[in-house]
Structure formats: C-alpha cells, structure tokens
Amino acid sequence: MREVRLSDGVVALSPLRLDDVEAHLAGEDEALVRWLNGGPGTREGVEAYVRHCREQWGAAGPLRAFGIRVGAVEALAGTIDLRWEGEGLAPGQVNVAYGLYPSWRGRGLATRAVLLACRYAAGEGARQVVIQVDPGNPASAAVARRAGFIPGEPPCRSPDATFDRYVRDLHGAAQ
C-alpha cells in the first residue's frame, strides 16, 4: 500500500493504522458516537474497521479513511473519510465525513482537515465534495461553511434520518 500523507503545516492526514485503535477508543465520546460512528466502538470493531480501511487503500476502493494528526508527534485528533460511492452521490462526487475527539475541538482543525481532504479528492478526479450534516449538529455545518461549502439541494433522506447537504466544487482545489 502506498502511504499517503497530506499536511498544511498544522494538520496532517494519513491513512488509519492499527496503532490508532487505542487513541480512537480513548477519544470517542457521546457526540462522536451520535454524529459519526452510530454506536460505541469496541476494540474488535475498530480493529476490523481499520483493517477494512487499509484493504480499501490497497485496492484503490471507494473508501479512503484518514487519521487527522496534530503536532510534531502527529497525535491522532480524529478521523476523516472520503467515499466515492454511496446513496445520493452522482458520478464525480465524493462524500466527506469527519469527527474530532473532544480535546481537539474548537481549534479549526476539522476545517483544515476538510480542506486537505478536498485537495486530495480533486487530485483523485472528484469534481465535487458533499458533506451530509444532521440538522441537529450545527458545529459540523459550521465546519462545512468555513471550508467553502454551500447548502445543496435536496436534503439527503434515509429511512432513519434527513441530512442537510453542503457541496463544494473542486475546480482548482488540487493546487
């Protein structure tokens, strides 16, 4: 597997690794479970997810999951993933989902990670990035707006929920 590393000098993104499992479990809180994970993580479940992510990287699959890393030691501050396939995505669109652990929130790190992910997606041929946000999660919507996303139509509906869509065209984002 080719190791990918993106950085803006403050935040670095690199593929999730098995040695991230402990930090992820330690950082997971109620908000992360509610808005991103869909349920509390277990060691076995997170390890299986990381292995799946590594397989996706190796096979150039539709999922690219990154750890959001901060500081000289690149501490794991959260995760961000890009999905090139999914309900409601048109050809050329990629969905981005992100979450930070509580001690890293409120510092602009999620916005920086989204911008790096957009640059990566553009370099991989995506034309537009979509962020789907639960209407009850204003912090995530604020990240999307700060990263240059605009409200998209229509909202994404699933049997369990409706999500607001934010979109950003990627022309020129790969530079």
LINPE-V593339 format. One line per field, one symbol per residue. ss: DSSP state (@ for helix, = for strand, . for the rest). Layout:
BEGIN
ss=???
END
This chain:
BEGIN
ss=....===...=====..@@@@@@@@@@..@@@@@@@@.....@@@@@@@@@@@@@@@@....========....=========.........========.@@@....@@@@@@@@@@@@@@@....=======...@@@@@@@@@...========....========......
END
